[in-house]
Amino acid sequence: MRSDAVRWSIKIKSGEQCIQGLRWSTLMIDKVSIVEPPKAGRLIVEGPSFRYFADSAGSSDYFKIEISGTSLHVDGASYLEVDVNRQ
């Protein structure tokens, strides 16, 4: 929660969905918000997690979310940048 960015990569088949939780042992999440929505899919934030729906067309995608809260008694926010690769 130090205004840093973490980069993830997920693989998904066209037309399918991916659900990912964002909890860690020392993290208290206050808010998760979409900073840059995906261009070729759909993204929904559900509490401390997100759900990505891959469109049936396209080969790759990208989105960015912000996670704000407290980690080890320090308030702040971090960014999660996600590259989506279609199988």
C-alpha positions as CSV (number, residue, x, y, z in Angstrom):
1,M,0.0,0.0,0.0
2,R,2.8,2.4,-0.9
3,S,1.5,3.6,-4.3
4,D,3.4,0.8,-6.0
5,A,2.2,-1.3,-8.9
6,V,2.0,-5.0,-9.2
7,R,1.8,-6.7,-12.6
8,W,-0.2,-9.9,-13.1
9,S,-0.8,-12.0,-16.2
10,I,-3.7,-14.3,-16.6
11,K,-4.6,-16.8,-19.4
12,I,-8.2,-17.3,-20.3
13,K,-10.2,-18.9,-23.1
14,S,-12.5,-16.7,-25.2
15,G,-16.0,-16.5,-23.8
16,E,-14.9,-17.6,-20.3
17,Q,-14.5,-15.8,-17.0
18,C,-11.9,-15.5,-14.3
19,I,-12.6,-14.7,-10.6
20,Q,-9.7,-13.5,-8.5
21,G,-9.6,-12.6,-4.8
22,L,-7.3,-9.8,-3.5
23,R,-6.9,-10.7,0.1
24,W,-3.5,-11.0,1.8
25,S,-2.7,-11.9,5.4
26,T,-1.6,-8.4,6.4
27,L,-3.9,-6.4,4.2
28,M,-7.2,-4.7,5.2
29,I,-9.0,-3.7,2.0
30,D,-11.2,-0.6,2.2
31,K,-11.9,-0.1,-1.5
32,V,-11.2,-1.7,-4.9
33,S,-11.9,0.5,-8.0
34,I,-11.3,0.2,-11.7
35,V,-8.7,2.8,-13.0
36,E,-8.5,1.5,-16.6
37,P,-11.2,-0.8,-17.8
38,P,-10.5,-3.6,-20.3
39,K,-11.0,-2.9,-23.9
40,A,-12.0,-6.3,-25.1
41,G,-13.7,-7.8,-22.1
42,R,-15.8,-6.9,-19.1
43,L,-14.6,-6.3,-15.5
44,I,-16.7,-6.3,-12.4
45,V,-15.4,-5.5,-8.9
46,E,-17.1,-7.6,-6.2
47,G,-15.9,-6.7,-2.7
48,P,-12.2,-7.6,-2.3
49,S,-12.2,-9.5,-5.6
50,F,-12.8,-9.0,-9.3
51,R,-14.4,-11.0,-12.1
52,Y,-13.2,-10.7,-15.7
53,F,-15.3,-11.9,-18.6
54,A,-13.4,-12.5,-21.9
55,D,-15.2,-11.6,-25.1
56,S,-15.5,-14.3,-27.7
57,A,-13.3,-12.2,-30.1
58,G,-9.8,-10.7,-29.6
59,S,-6.5,-12.1,-28.5
60,S,-5.3,-10.0,-25.5
61,D,-6.5,-7.4,-23.1
62,Y,-5.4,-5.2,-20.2
63,F,-6.9,-3.5,-17.2
64,K,-5.8,-1.7,-14.1
65,I,-7.4,-1.5,-10.6
66,E,-6.6,0.4,-7.5
67,I,-6.6,-1.3,-4.1
68,S,-6.8,1.0,-1.1
69,G,-6.6,0.1,2.6
70,T,-4.2,-0.7,5.4
71,S,-1.1,-3.0,5.4
72,L,0.9,-3.4,8.5
73,H,-0.8,-0.4,10.1
74,V,0.1,1.9,7.1
75,D,-2.8,3.4,5.1
76,G,-2.3,3.7,1.3
77,A,-3.1,2.4,-2.1
78,S,-1.5,0.2,-4.7
79,Y,-2.3,-0.6,-8.3
80,L,-2.8,-4.0,-9.9
81,E,-2.0,-4.1,-13.7
82,V,-3.4,-7.2,-15.4
83,D,-2.4,-8.5,-18.8
84,V,-4.9,-10.9,-20.2
85,N,-3.8,-13.5,-22.8
86,R,-6.3,-15.6,-24.6
87,Q,-5.6,-19.3,-25.1
